[in-house]
Amino acid sequence: MNKFVSLNKDVNDSYNSGIHFHRTELGPIISLYGRMVAAGEWRDYGISSLKEVAIFSIFRRAAEHPIYTIEKRPKLKGKQGIYSVVGMDGHILKRGSDLKAVLQVLERKLIKLVK
């Protein structure tokens, strides 16, 4: 007897099981990324969607560890803030509930490059 298995259900289940960046969240991140690429500072990125965190990793070169990661942790919404920017050494550079405010720590580096 034949059994029908819906592939769409399996794909949707795996997508729904993790944390993801929304299009409105990716807009400011990609905008900053594009400006830093144009300045010659960043060259590659990666996006990870895990069970409790979504991570946007920024690389100076493709074959090394990320120099910054932008993390989204919804469980910290009521505590320290859902978004954080983490440096290469693991220290949290900025944390908060407003993504644009959190990204300001990286915007300052762009301003220093232009001067």
Secondary structure, DSSP 8 states (H G I E B T S, - for coil): ------HHHHHHHHHHTS----HHHHHHHHHHHHHHHHTTS--EEEEEE-SS-EEEEEESSTTS--SEEEEE-GGGTTTT-SEEEEETTS-EEEEES-HHHHHHHHHHHHHHHH-
